[in-house]
Amino acid sequence: MDSASPTDRVAPRPHLGRRAVITAGDLMDAALQLVGPHRSISTLSLREIAREAGIAPNSFYRHFRDVDELAVALISQAGTTLRQIIGEARHRASVEQSVVHGSVETFMEQLRADQQYLPLLLREGSVGSKAFKDAVEAQLCFFEEELCQDLVRLAKLRGTGVHTPELVARAITRLVFAMGATAMDLPEDQHPRIVDDVSTMVRMIILGTQSMARGLDQAPL
């Protein structure tokens, strides 16, 4: 007969590798930790993610059908977070040069951020599965829509005009993301040069659309 009092008995210890409660966000964070700067989400297994998150593999299905569904959710979260960060940088700026340079600088800073959202978008947009590429493309379209609204707002504020703002927003977004993909493989000490180069390119696009809005594009190149 066990004579130990209730206070003497030791409760069973939980499994050290398992967590009792986990959210969808926890699983996405675990996947983000695993992919790092160069690995695609498409190479991750469900068991890897579950182990990183500290749950049993079967618990994964409480939040996602499969790794692909988790990846698309993570890409969406990455795009939303980056749009907020870069949008705030644009709104803080007061003159055109600082709008351009500040936005590009903020974009490039995200290559080195703790949460690797920008590398995720850049990588999955080029080497991920079709579903992942489509999810990244959707996020780029959201970037373009928000940038287009800002271009129109700033043009009205300064009386400069903007010719086909939707196309201008697309050109700028695609340029910045392409240069970001290039910078991802360069040493950090080269990033300031990339920021300056991209800022100059973006200002060229903006000056061009302003000239076209004034009808000064008569002479073809």
C-alpha positions in Angstrom: 0.0 0.0 0.0 1.3 3.4 -1.0 1.7 5.5 2.2 3.0 8.7 0.5 0.9 11.7 0.9 -0.4 13.6 -2.2 2.2 16.3 -1.6 5.0 13.6 -1.7 4.0 12.2 -5.0 5.8 13.7 -8.1 3.6 14.4 -11.1 4.7 12.7 -14.4 7.0 15.0 -16.4 5.7 16.0 -19.9 7.8 14.9 -22.9 10.6 17.4 -23.2 10.2 17.6 -26.9 6.5 18.2 -27.0 4.3 21.3 -26.4 0.8 21.0 -25.0 -0.7 24.0 -27.0 0.5 25.4 -30.3 -1.0 27.8 -32.9 -0.8 28.0 -36.6 1.6 31.0 -36.2 3.9 28.8 -34.1 4.0 26.3 -37.0 4.8 29.0 -39.5 7.5 30.3 -37.3 9.0 26.9 -37.0 9.0 26.5 -40.8 10.6 29.9 -41.2 13.4 28.9 -38.8 14.1 25.7 -40.9 14.2 27.3 -44.3 16.9 29.8 -43.4 18.3 32.1 -46.1 18.6 29.6 -48.9 16.3 26.6 -48.5 12.9 26.4 -50.1 9.8 25.5 -48.1 9.1 22.8 -50.7 12.0 20.8 -49.3 10.5 20.7 -45.7 8.8 17.7 -44.4 5.8 17.7 -42.1 7.8 15.8 -39.5 10.7 18.3 -39.6 8.3 21.2 -38.9 6.5 19.3 -36.2 9.8 18.5 -34.5 11.0 22.1 -34.7 7.7 23.3 -33.3 7.8 20.7 -30.5 4.6 18.8 -31.3 3.6 15.4 -32.5 3.2 15.1 -36.3 -0.5 14.4 -36.0 -1.0 17.7 -34.2 0.1 19.5 -37.4 -3.3 18.6 -39.0 -5.2 20.7 -36.5 -4.0 23.8 -38.3 -3.0 22.8 -41.9 -3.9 20.1 -44.4 -0.3 19.8 -45.5 3.0 21.7 -45.8 1.9 23.4 -49.0 -1.1 25.0 -47.2 1.3 26.2 -44.4 3.7 27.6 -47.0 1.1 29.6 -48.8 -0.1 31.0 -45.4 3.5 31.9 -44.5 4.0 33.7 -47.9 0.8 35.6 -47.3 2.0 36.6 -43.8 5.4 37.6 -45.2 3.8 39.8 -47.8 1.4 41.5 -45.4 4.2 42.3 -42.9 6.6 43.6 -45.5 3.9 45.8 -47.1 3.2 47.3 -43.7 6.9 48.0 -43.0 7.6 49.5 -46.4 4.3 51.4 -46.5 5.1 53.1 -43.2 8.6 54.1 -44.5 6.9 55.8 -47.5 4.4 57.7 -45.4 7.2 58.9 -43.0 9.1 60.5 -45.9 8.3 64.2 -46.8 10.2 64.7 -50.1 10.5 62.6 -53.2 14.2 61.7 -52.7 13.6 60.5 -49.1 10.5 58.6 -50.2 12.5 56.7 -52.8 15.7 56.2 -50.9 14.0 55.6 -47.5 11.7 52.9 -49.1 14.5 51.2 -50.9 16.7 51.3 -47.8 13.9 49.8 -45.7 13.3 47.1 -48.3 17.0 46.2 -48.2 17.1 46.1 -44.4 14.6 43.3 -44.5 17.2 41.1 -46.1 19.0 41.1 -42.8 16.0 41.2 -40.5 15.5 38.5 -37.9 12.3 37.4 -39.5 13.4 36.3 -43.0 10.2 37.4 -44.7 11.9 39.1 -47.7 14.3 36.3 -48.5 11.3 33.9 -48.3 9.4 35.9 -51.0 12.4 36.3 -53.2 13.3 32.7 -53.0 9.9 31.1 -53.3 9.1 33.5 -56.2 12.0 32.0 -58.2 12.6 28.4 -57.0 9.4 27.4 -55.2 6.5 25.2 -56.5 3.9 26.7 -58.8 1.5 27.1 -55.9 4.2 29.1 -54.0 5.1 31.2 -57.1 1.4 32.0 -57.5 1.2 33.0 -53.8 4.3 35.3 -54.2 2.9 36.8 -57.4 -0.3 37.6 -55.5 1.7 39.4 -52.9 3.6 41.4 -55.5 0.3 42.5 -57.0 -0.7 43.8 -53.6 2.6 45.7 -53.4 1.8 47.2 -56.8 -1.7 48.2 -55.8 -0.6 50.0 -52.6 2.4 51.7 -54.4 0.0 52.9 -57.2 -2.2 54.5 -54.6 0.8 56.3 -53.1 2.1 57.4 -56.4 -1.3 59.0 -57.3 -1.5 60.6 -53.8 2.0 62.1 -54.0 1.5 63.3 -57.6 -1.7 65.2 -56.5 0.1 66.5 -53.4 3.0 67.9 -55.4 1.2 68.7 -58.7 3.6 66.6 -60.7 1.3 64.3 -62.5 1.8 60.6 -63.1 1.4 58.7 -66.4 -0.2 55.3 -66.2 0.4 54.9 -62.4 -0.5 51.2 -62.5 2.3 50.5 -65.0 4.8 52.7 -63.0 4.0 50.8 -59.8 4.5 47.5 -61.6 7.9 48.6 -63.0 9.2 49.9 -59.7 8.0 46.8 -57.7 9.5 44.4 -60.2 12.8 46.3 -60.4 13.2 46.5 -56.6 12.4 42.8 -56.1 14.8 41.8 -58.9 17.6 43.9 -57.4 16.7 42.5 -53.9 17.2 39.0 -55.3 20.6 40.0 -56.6 21.6 41.6 -53.3 20.6 38.5 -51.4 23.7 36.8 -52.7 26.1 39.7 -52.1 28.1 40.6 -49.0 26.3 43.1 -46.7 29.0 45.8 -47.3 27.8 46.0 -50.9 24.1 46.6 -50.0 24.5 50.4 -49.6 25.7 50.6 -53.2 22.7 48.6 -54.3 20.4 50.9 -52.3 21.9 54.0 -54.1 21.7 52.3 -57.6 18.1 51.2 -57.1 17.1 54.6 -55.7 18.5 56.2 -58.8 16.7 53.8 -61.1 13.4 54.4 -59.3 13.8 58.2 -59.6 14.5 57.8 -63.3 11.2 55.9 -63.7 9.4 58.6 -61.7 10.9 61.5 -63.6 10.0 59.6 -66.8 6.3 59.2 -65.8 6.2 62.9 -64.7 7.5 64.0 -68.1 5.0 61.8 -69.9 2.2 63.2 -67.9 3.2 66.7 -69.1 3.3 65.5 -72.7 7.1 65.7 -73.0 7.6 62.2 -74.4 7.3 63.2 -78.1 10.8 62.2 -79.2 11.3 58.4 -79.3 14.5 56.9 -78.0 
